[in-house]
Amino acid sequence: QVQLHESGPGLVKPAQTLSLKCAVSGVSITTGAYMWAWIRQPPGKGLEWMGVIGYDGSTYYSPSLKSRTSISRDTSKNQFSRELTSVTTEDTAVYYCVGQWAYWGQGNQATVYS
């Protein structure tokens, strides 16, 4: 059974970096053809795809967030991470890590407050 679990701070201040980790169990993140994504949902809005890291470590980012987002992985811990720099209140959202577009974490509420 594939399970994903996000972890990270719930509150950050403007201009800070929001870092989240996603621990994966049930499958190796290096399993062929698997893609591991970050998706967010701001309050009252729809889902927004942020970026993805592939089983081979390749990364792809949403053009609107590319300048502020980086996704990395730690294969020894079977987890992948995402950093979002220079946050504003517009970055307040529930952040999800998603595996192979089918397995979702429980979501991590991150609020940017001043």
N, C-alpha and C positions, 0 to 999 in steps of 0.2 A: 504494500500500500504506500503510495507516494504521498508524503506530507511536507508542507512548507510552513515555516514559522518565522515571521518578521520580528525583529527587535530593534529598538532605537529610542531616542528621546521623544517624549511627548510634547515638550515645549522648547522652542528655540527663539532667539531674538532676531530681529531684522539684521541682514548683512552677514549673519553667521552661516555656517555650513551644516546642512542636515544630512546626517549619515545613518543609513539603515542597513541592517544585515538580514539575510534570509538563510536560515538553516534548512537543509533538505535531507530528508530521510526516505528510504525505500528505493532510491535509485541514485546512481552516481551522476553528478552533474557533467561528467565527461562522456556519458553514454551517447553514442552516435546519433546525430540528427536532433537531439534535444535542444530546445531553446529555452532560455530563462529570462523572464521579462519583469519589468517594473511598470506598474499601472497605478494611477492615482485617481481619486474622485474628490474634487473640491465640494464643499457643502452646497447643495442645491443644483449641482451640475452633473454632467455625465462623466463617463470614464475617459481618461486621457492616457494614451500609451506614451511612456517616457523613453524606453530604450530596452535593448535586449543583449544578452551575451550568449553566444552559442557554445555548444559542447567543446568546440575547439578554441574557445577564448576570443573569438571574433566578436566585435561589438557594433551595434547600430543604434543611432539615437534619433529621437524626434527632432526635426529641424528647429522647432521653436524652443527646444530646451538644450540643444547640443552644446551651446557655449557654456552652460552651467552644470552639466551632468556628466558624471563618469561612472561606469559600471566595471567592477572587477570581480575576481573570484579567488577563493582559497581552496584548492582541490584537496589539500590535506584535511580540511575541516568539512569538506562537502558543503560549502556555503558560497553565496555570492552577495555582493554588497553594492550599494549605490550611494554616491555623494551628490548633493545638490548645493551649489555654492550661492552666495549672495541672496539668501532667501528674503522674500517680502511676504506681506500678509496674503498675497495672492497664492502663495505656496501652501497655505493651510489646506489640508486634505487628509483623507484616509489613503494610505499607501499600501499597495498590495504587491507581493511578489507572486509570480505565476510561472508554473512549469509546463512547457509544451502546450500552452494555451488551454490547458484542461484542469490543472491542479493549482488551487488558489490557497494562499495563506489566509489567516484570519483577518488581516488588515491591521495597520498601525496608524492610529490617529496622531498626526503631527500638527501642532498649532504654532504659528508664528505670531508672537505678541511683542508689543513694545512697552 
